[in-house]
Amino acid sequence: DIENTIISGTLNSCISHHHAVYQIFHNPIRSNKATKKYIQYYDYCHSNVSNFCSELNNELSTNLPNNFSAFFDIFNKTLDKTCKLEKPKSSKRTAQNNPWITPG
């Protein structure tokens, strides 16, 4: 907002013929962190990750991929099978909004 500008201008530099532009304004930048909801599609708890590793090991030992795309498909299918939630969870309580909250 131009009305809240305290000072603005350009900085001369010997690095280039271009000038750096700056603006200092009165209002702090507002954050919408507190209102942002977090949607969780996967649960990476210890048991799910262990199950994923076992399933992936079994799948790769029986179905060896011949290129990265085949490996990527196996990896994603196994991840979905072992860690994907049936119904995504929605919450405002996340580590980003509440840093004291930890998984488990």
N, C-alpha and C positions, 0 to 999 in steps of 0.2 A: 504494500500500500504506500503510495508516494507521499501521502500526508503524514505518515509516521516516520519518514526518513529523517535521520539526524544529520548525516553527511554522506556524500557519495562523490566519486571522482575516478580518476585514472592514475596509475602508477607508471612512471617512466622506468624502463629497464634497459640495460645495455645488452641483454641477451637477444632481443629481437626488436624489430620495428613496431611490433604490436604492443599495445598498452593494456595492462591488467585493469579491469574495472572492479570497483568495490562499492559496497553500500553498507552502512550501519543504520539500523532502524530501531525504533523504540520498543515495539511489541516483540516478546519472545516468540519463537516458532512453537506453535501448539502441537502437542502430540496426541494422537488418538489411541495410544497403546492400551489405556485402561478399558476402552470400549471394544477393542478388537477381540473377537472370539477365536479360539484355537480349535481346529477340527482335527481329531486324531483318527487316522485310517488304519494304523498298524500298532500292535502292542509288542514292544521289544523287551518284554520281561525275560529274566534269565531262563526260565523253562521253555519259552517259545524260541529263543535264540539257540538253545541247546538242541531242541527238536529240529530246527531249521538246519543246523550243521549236520546232524545225523541223516536227515532226509536228503540233503544235498549230496553228501558223501555216498549214500546208497544209490541215488539217481545217476551220479557221475560214474560210479563203478560199473553200472549196468548199461548205461547209455552214454558212451564217450562222445562228446561233441567234436565235430571236425572243423569248426570255425567259431569265431567269437559270437556271432549272431545266435548260433545254436546254444552256446553256453549261456548267453544272456537270457534266452527264452526259458531254459531250464531253471536258471537262477530265479527269475521273476515268478515262474509258476510255483516253485518251491516256497519262495517267500510269501506269496499269496496264500498258499495252502496252510502254512504254519503260523504266520503272524498277522495276517489281515483280519480286521474286525468284521464281524457279520454286519454290524450297523455302526457307522462312524460315530464317535463321541464328540460332543461339542461342549466347550467349557471356557470360561474366562480365567480360570485358575491355572496358570501355566508358570513355568520357571521364568519366562520373560516378564510377566506381570507380577509374579510373586516369587522372587528368587530363593526363598526359603523352602519352597516345595520341591521335593525330590521324588523320582520314581521309586516305587517299591515300598 
